[in-house]
C-alpha cells in the first residue's frame, strides 16, 4: 500500500462513516473502531 492508496482508503471510510452515522449508530460505531485500528496499524 502506497501513501496515496492509504489516504484514499481513509477518506472513503470517513465518507461511509458519515453516511452510516445518520442512519445506523451501531454500524457507525463499529466502522469508527475499524478506522481507528486502521490508523493505528497502517498509518503509523
N, C-alpha and C positions, 0 to 999 in steps of 0.2 A: 504494500500500500504506500503510494507516494503521498506527499503532504496535500496535494490538490484533491486527491480522492478522499482523504480523511476529512478535509474541510467540507467537501460536498456532502459526504455521508452525514456529518454532524448537522449541517444546515437542513438537510432533508428530514432528519429525525426531529429536529426542533419544530419544523413546519407541521409534521404529523402530530407531534405532541400538542401543539396549539389547537389543532382541529379536534383532536380527541378530548381535550380538556373541556371543550364546550359541550360535548355530548356524553362523555363517559369518564367520570372521575377515576374509577378503578383502573381502567386501561391506561389513562393518562399517567397515573401514579406509577404503574408498572413500567411504562416506557421511560418515565423520568429516571427511575432507578437504573434502567439499562443504559441510558445516556451517560449517567454519572459513572457507571462501570466502564463504559467505552472510553470516556475521557481519562479515567484513572490509568487504564492499562495500555491504551494506544496513543494518546496524545503525549503523555509524559514518557 
